[in-house]
Amino acid sequence: MTKRVLLIIAGGIAAYKSLDVIRRLREREIGVRCILTNAGSQFVTPLSVASLSGDKVFTELFSLTDEAEMGHIKLSRDADLVVVAPATADLLGKMANGLADDLATTALLATDKPVLIAPAMNPEMWAHPATKRNVEQLMRDGIHVVGPNEGEMACGEIGLGRMAEPDEIVQAICRHLQSSLGPLAGKRAIVTSGPTIEAIDPVRFLSNHSSGKQGHAVAEALHKAGVDVTLVSGPVREPAPNVDKVVEISSAVEMLQACEQALPVDIVVCVAAVADWRPADQQAQKLKKQAGEEPPSIRFVENPDILKTLAGLDSARPQLVIGFAAETENIEQNAERKLQTKGCDWVVANNVSAEQNTFGGVHNEVMLFRRGNRVEAWPKLTKQAVADQLVRRIAEHFDQRRDTDTAP
Ligand SMILES: Cc1cc2nc3c(=O)[nH]c(=O)nc-3n(C[C@H](O)[C@H](O)[C@H](O)COP(=O)(O)O)c2cc1C
């Protein structure tokens, strides 16, 4: 089936390069429909865009003819991918804040499809804290970004802000279109990642050393395989991965709530290192050290068990529930026990003892335990490779299910 892209051309000097993007996409037999912002039409004409795309160009939100032919909501949903190139500082700001005051911004807010942006602007504009905030917000919202590159700008300045070259943009578009055809296309997943932090008082907390590297890698690998991924992440330094949605939380209670809100899904991968306990009483004011007094004792209560809760759901139980088990000893016994007691389908057990340098490190050595005593020990791999291998196993699992379901 022909893939289709909705290309939004905003008002930047790099708009001329988008004509080349249209040409290259058409050469690959990818359908292109375009929206030109008012400012965009100061840089390229609707006639050039229409001629290259072989389709009508949409420019106005309140156009009776356009609305009659193709409502703006349909326009935003018809394509497999929405691309903004060039993405101006102005448009990034509007997108990050959910504004919808013209056809381009309304379509971007109304779309249910992945969005890829190719920012292009003067280096000072790109480096401005407001632009940085907007881009970070957009990445958290699951928007994909290609570029910008470093180089000479049309204004003569040199720096970061040049729009990615047409070939790079087309490659990024093809990657995204392929992922919508990936082995797990159409599936939805929740991945938890990072640590949770449990407040003692407004300034102190208990947490652990989880960096989020492994969870983020699993989320991105699933996304590449075509899965619609919601990543629920505790506080980490790791940059947001390329996924559909990132929900940032602090505590185990918040993590469970965020997971429940993201249901229903087909797959859950609980990679996060969730605190087992939290202080029973979170103090409203900072605990003060009093001269001559004993240090305070902290009483703990148990946190919700996220893996067990999701694996034990009655109606909306995901088809495949996977838990990571961070162990410092008796890895096999503990993983087997986790498989039984949590009710999950698979456990990925990793050794997080200090000498392994797993927390925060680049590598991981894991064993995969599946119901039915199927155990695989994988060699020491990068966390990225562990994620890719796990996603291959997930894809095989769904392939086998499909074969069984369709067997005569
Ligand atoms: C000659 C010229 C070049 C411009 N180039 C850029 C640019 O490369 N990137 C950018 O963010 N804004 C650029 N602008 C400013 C935008 O056109 C302006 O912010 C406009 O409101 C963007 O509207 P839009 O986001 O709806 O397309 C340029 C303006 C002019 C006059």
The ligand as a Gaussian input file, in Angstrom:
#p B3LYP/6-31G(d) Opt

LIG

0 1
 C       13.957000      36.384000       5.263000
 C       13.420000      35.655000       6.474000
 C       13.942000      34.436000       6.795000
 C       13.487000      33.745000       7.909000
 N       14.026000      32.527000       8.212000
 C       13.621000      31.877000       9.316000
 C       14.187000      30.628000       9.642000
 O       15.051000      30.078000       8.951000
 N       13.765000      30.000000      10.773000
 C       12.827000      30.557000      11.581000
 O       12.509000      29.949000      12.605000
 N       12.253000      31.733000      11.280000
 C       12.615000      32.414000      10.162000
 N       12.038000      33.613000       9.855000
 C       10.963000      34.140000      10.713000
 C        9.636000      33.425000      10.428000
 O        9.298000      33.559000       9.053000
 C        8.543000      34.035000      11.304000
 O        8.813000      33.702000      12.660000
 C        7.164000      33.557000      10.927000
 O        6.232000      34.125000      11.831000
 C        7.051000      32.049000      10.962000
 O        5.715000      31.655000      10.694000
 P        5.289000      30.133000      10.608000
 O        5.939000      29.452000      11.766000
 O        3.796000      30.156000      10.731000
 O        5.696000      29.614000       9.280000
 C       12.476000      34.314000       8.712000
 C       11.924000      35.544000       8.373000
 C       12.396000      36.208000       7.264000
 C       11.807000      37.556000       6.908000

